[in-house]
């Protein structure tokens, strides 16, 4: 990893602004490749549910929840794919810095929507299989889990690293 960073740096040993923007773009694309596949599979799965035999048995709350998680999945897919569309439209127009910033915002929003969508899917499955109380507990625990894993862990790690750097 250190070798990769050294290879990207100029003779001064520091990464130029353009090199950093290009590296940030490449890293974001790698992250999006991972999430896009999962979100697309989830969306495809949700799109098949109305055609299953038990779907008509859902009550109005479950049907509303289904429509909400389906809309969330479509929104998450849209947000995760947005940087690709941005890039296609602005290819070779010198907008890489804007692409990185806008792509980052879209990806972050997509992850938030994805956390709510997956939690909603979990709520819906638990509601159909076990009942409303268990589904509420599962949905809330899923949201807490995502908030902890996707937001709290990196935030705490960053604060810890910043504090250590300050002490040195």
Secondary structure, DSSP 8 states (H G I E B T S, - for coil): -HHHHHHHS-TTSS--HHHHHHHHHHHHHHHHHHHHHHHHHHHHHHHHHTTSGGGGG--HHHHHHHHHHHHHHHHHHHHHHHHHHHHHHHTTTT-HHHHHHHHHHHHHHHHHHHHHHHHHHHHHHHHHHT-HHHHHHHHHHHHHHHIIIIIIHHHHHHHHHHHHHHH-
